[in-house]
Amino acid sequence: MVEKHGEEPRQRPENTDDDEGSPGTESYEASEHHPAAESKETEALDGASAVFPLSPLVEGEFTVPLDQLVIGADHPRRRYDFENGVGKALFHAALDPAALTPILVLLFENIWYVIDGWARVLALRLQHEDNPAVLVRGVRWTGTAETAVYQRFSQSFLTLASAPIERAREALRMSEVWVVPDLVIAARIGWTPSKLSKHLTAARGERDEPRFADLLQQPAKPPMDYLYKVGRALADAGKDDAAHPRRSAAKGAVTTLRKRLEALLARNERFEPRHALVVLGIVPPTPEPELPFGAAAGMASGPEPLNLEDVVGHDDVVIGALERHSDGGRRLLLPDEAAVSAMTPVEKAAAKAAYHDAVDRLFG
């Protein structure tokens, strides 16, 4: 219930320590040291104490009590999935309101309306209910109610959703620019350290060796599994070269992998991701029993297909494949019964949707 509509929101304290021991923060303009120096102690999900950087201050920001924020009835997306993907990461981050970037608010008829930041506010309410003691960082919307409608339209229709590789790139940038340990990032976004490590490997491989994506039939959309296995192969090759210091660079494992790639590109050959891994020598002709990102889905055996297209389920896990053979035949590989039984309801729903898409592609 809104009780203080007419009051100005309280300013975020700067360089102060109140009686309750709240840490003071430097102003954004005065901070000249490395961003990792601005940090606060947070509690990692596994119970270990870890340090995560405090979200930088934004010019003109202030705080508004959580119970004073209103999401209007015209909000186009009132429900969010906070159990999976980026929604799960946001839900975990909402444990610490100061970790979230400021929302955009409009003061209209003494009510603070949320213009941008609906998901952040809903995540905060799930974590803290409507606790008036929880202060939400905000920036005032200087436009009118009409321009706010345009803003919501733009956010709904004129932006692109974040793809898995984009999240991996941002995680890698956070790790390197802010010098944050992987364990701390994983705890903040609700991932396991293993999952984060594989996403970082994929992003690092894509950044350092971008031409490997050019080998794909759809180079603009390289799957996470492909990027991860390329990144892992490059890292393993680099370790092998380091273990043999007397080996010439021209005969090194990394150089050999790069030469194989360039030879394929020179012949203007393009492949489906799984077939590309085979011709690069990264995986054997028969698919490995281990699926990416810890999946445990069994695959049916059969003759080696001309190419394969992965069926990707929840959390970027490969759960099957669409095979195309030289005789014109096609086959849709399903996960085995044990793998299906081990799926959560969310994973089953994602698997159904993925196979529906595969069937649509099968019939054109």
Secondary structure, DSSP 8 states (H G I E B T S, - for coil): ----TTS-------S---TT-------TTT--S-GGGSEEEEE-TTS-EEEEE-----TT-EEEEGGGEE--TT-S------SSHHHHHHHHHTTSGGGS--EEEEEETTEEEEEE-HHHHHHHHHHHTT-TT-EEEEEE--S-HHHHHHHHHHHHHSS----HHHHHHHHHHHHHHTT--HHHHHHHHT--HHHHHHHHHHHHHHHH-GGGGGGBSSTTS--HHHHHHHHHHHHHHHHHHHH-TTS-GGGSHHHHHHHHHHHHHHTT--B-HHHHHHHTTSS-SS--SS-GGG--------S--SEEEEEE-GGG-EEEEEEE-TTS-EEEE---HHHHHT--HHHHHHHHHHHHHHHHHHT-
